[in-house]
Structures are given as structure tokens and as C-alpha cells.
Amino acid sequence: MSPNAYWNQAMLHRYSNFQDRASRSEYWWTNAINVLIGLLILDLSTRPGSVRPALALAITVAIFIPEVALTVRRLHDTNRSGWWILILLIPVIGFVTLLAFMLIKSDGGANRYGRPPHWDTWRTQSKQR
């Protein structure tokens, strides 16, 4: 999938899905695009007479729920409860721990949160070999 397709899937189609799993590539590509959007908004909102800070705040709020849902699905992909996101409440240690969880490899097969995100594609390709 292309980075745009990952973003489209995570932010538009699965924006409130807290149940399934998200692969590392879906998580990191979506976050990379969100950082670029954030930097663009920051640049535009600080220029005089340009985009108003209220619009920047509205876009930030609009991205928040899909971002939390994506992080929960990524935790599910590592076979962890979505409640682990609350570790961010612990300064520094929480961020480092969550970052480590986001970086580790996905749980290989199906886990208590379902099949891997690209299970059907992977099964089709492995049967063709």
C-alpha cells in the first residue's frame, strides 16, 4: 500500500475503530503524514493574515480521535490491551515505553484481537510461492 492509502484507511475509513489491528507500516506512514500536516498547519497559522489559529485547533481536534484509535489498534497488533495508551500519563517513561511498543514487530498470527492486518494478502502471496 502507498503512504496515502494507509493514511486514507486509518484517518477516514477506520477513524473510530478501536477493535482491530494496525500494522507498523500503517501506523508509521499515517503518523508521518500527520506530522507533515501538523507542520503545514503550524506554518500557516503563524503567518499574519493567513489561516486562523481556530482552524488549526479544529484540524488538530479532528485528527485526535483517529490517532488514538490507530494507536490502540497498533497496541492490539502487538497483543497488548489498548489501555496501555494510558502509560503516556507517566512523563518520559510512558512515552519511551509506548514508543517501544509501536516499534516492535507485529504478533505473527492471529491473536486475541483478530488476524493480522494484511492476513488475506499475505495468505494469497504465500500460496502462490
C-alpha positions in Angstrom: 0.0 0.0 0.0 1.1 3.6 -0.6 1.5 6.0 2.3 -1.5 7.9 1.1 -3.6 4.7 1.2 -2.5 4.0 4.8 -3.5 7.5 5.8 -6.8 7.3 4.0 -7.6 3.9 5.6 -6.6 5.0 9.1 -7.9 8.5 9.2 -11.0 8.3 7.0 -12.3 4.7 6.9 -11.3 3.3 10.3 -11.2 6.6 12.2 -13.3 5.2 15.2 -12.3 1.6 15.0 -10.8 0.6 18.4 -11.2 -3.1 17.8 -8.9 -4.5 15.1 -5.2 -4.3 14.5 -2.9 -1.9 12.7 0.4 -2.9 11.2 3.7 -1.0 11.8 3.6 0.4 8.3 0.0 1.7 8.7 0.9 3.3 12.0 4.2 4.9 10.9 3.1 6.1 7.5 -0.1 7.6 8.9 1.9 9.4 11.6 4.5 10.7 9.1 1.7 12.3 7.1 0.0 13.7 10.2 3.3 15.3 11.3 3.6 16.9 7.8 0.0 18.1 8.1 0.8 19.5 11.6 3.9 21.3 10.4 2.0 22.8 7.5 -0.8 24.0 9.8 1.7 25.4 12.3 3.4 27.3 9.5 0.1 28.6 8.1 -1.3 29.5 11.5 1.7 31.7 12.5 1.6 33.8 9.3 -0.2 37.1 9.8 -3.5 37.3 8.0 -3.3 33.6 7.0 -5.0 30.6 8.5 -6.5 31.4 11.8 -5.4 29.5 14.9 -9.0 28.4 15.5 -8.9 26.5 12.2 -5.6 24.9 13.2 -7.2 23.8 16.5 -10.2 22.4 14.7 -7.9 20.3 12.4 -5.9 19.1 15.4 -9.1 18.1 17.2 -10.3 16.3 14.1 -7.1 14.2 13.9 -7.1 13.4 17.6 -9.7 10.5 17.8 -8.4 8.7 14.7 -4.9 9.0 16.0 -5.9 7.4 19.4 -7.8 4.7 17.5 -4.8 3.9 15.4 -2.5 3.7 18.4 -5.0 1.3 20.2 -5.1 -0.9 17.0 -1.3 -0.8 16.9 -1.2 -2.0 20.5 -3.6 -4.7 19.6 -1.2 -5.8 16.8 1.5 -6.4 19.5 -1.1 -8.4 21.6 -1.5 -5.6 24.2 -4.6 -4.0 25.5 -5.5 -0.6 24.2 -5.4 0.6 27.8 -1.6 0.7 27.6 -2.1 4.1 25.9 -2.7 5.5 29.3 1.0 4.9 30.1 1.5 8.3 28.4 0.3 9.8 31.7 3.7 8.9 33.2 6.2 11.6 32.0 9.1 10.4 29.9 8.9 6.7 30.9 5.4 6.4 29.4 6.5 8.0 26.1 9.5 5.7 25.8 7.6 2.6 26.7 4.8 3.4 24.2 7.4 4.2 21.5 9.0 0.8 22.1 5.6 -0.9 21.7 5.0 0.9 18.5 8.4 -0.1 17.1 8.3 -3.9 17.9 7.3 -6.4 15.3 3.6 -7.4 15.0 2.3 -10.6 16.6 2.9 -13.2 13.8 -0.5 -14.9 13.5 -4.0 -14.3 14.9 -4.2 -13.1 18.4 -7.0 -12.2 20.8 -7.7 -9.1 18.7 -8.1 -10.9 15.4 -6.0 -11.7 12.4 -3.0 -9.7 11.3 -4.0 -6.6 9.3 -2.9 -7.9 5.9 -3.7 -11.5 6.6 -5.6 -12.2 3.3 -2.9 -10.6 1.2 -0.2 -12.5 3.0 -2.1 -15.8 2.6 -2.6 -15.3 -1.1 1.0 -14.4 -1.7 2.4 -17.4 0.3 0.1 -19.9 -1.5 1.4 -18.6 -4.9 5.1 -19.4 -3.9 
